[in-house]
Amino acid sequence: MKIILSATLLFLLSISTNANVQNNHASLPLHTAEHMYPGCPFNSTCTPEMGQKFISYHHALKRSTLKSFFRTNGIPVTGKRKKVNQMGVNNNEASWDSPCYYKQNKKATFERVMTFAKNFNHHNIQYPFYLLLDAKGVISKFSASNDDSVLGVYNKKLVFNRLIEDVYYQYQVDNQGQISIEKEISFPSMGKNIRCTKQLLSSVKERFSEENLNQLNCRLIYGPKKELAYLFYLPRCE
């Protein structure tokens, strides 16, 4: 049984009512049609080129051609970065002001960034990370998109899932940050958040400061054969 854990990205595929894309309206979501550029996420800084990429992504989902789309473009992933005054807009990004650290600074000092990617190796974007303690006691670090949760572990990769406009798909991430879309994996048991015991924390204490260690969340996940594994992660600020 496939287990769906992640929050959907419905709002990321918001499509403008601009008359230039009238022919696409029958197959595109229009419930938040507010952006000046068709396809761009609501209230984002985004270019026409990025909007068209979102439209192509949506079409690939509906036509079951995501693997082909991924080989050329990747899939949407979300992180954050410090907000700086830059000239020009990246044609492969959509961005929003982030509430992270707003209270301390009384202004937006970070921005939430979404880009199409095949990996998480972007030097200027910070992604959340998980530490995985597998069934053999090996600890590995994995980057992740802000919008997704881990479904399980398979072949030393974390498996994530998404539900977009009623279309479900999985993707996998290795400990080098490489993303892949492969066959769907069924997991016999649902992962769950658990209390971080002293024994669990002792296994990763050398990888965190004392302050961060006290903030850690712990989650029990499984492999396809019900192999146990544990995830450690810090609270996210987007």
Secondary structure, 3 states (H helix, E strand, C coil): CCCCCCCCCHHHHCCCCCHHHHHHHHHCCCCCCCCCCCCCCCCCEECHHHHHHHHHHHHHHHCCCHHHHHHHHCEEEEEEEECCCCCCCCCCEEEEEECCCHHHHCCCCEEEEEEEECECCCCCCECCEEEEECCCCCEEEEECCCCCCEEEEECCEEEEEEEECCEEEEEEECCCCEEECCCCCCCCCCCEEECCCHHHHHHHHHHCCHHHHCCCEEEEEECCCCCEEEEEECCCCC
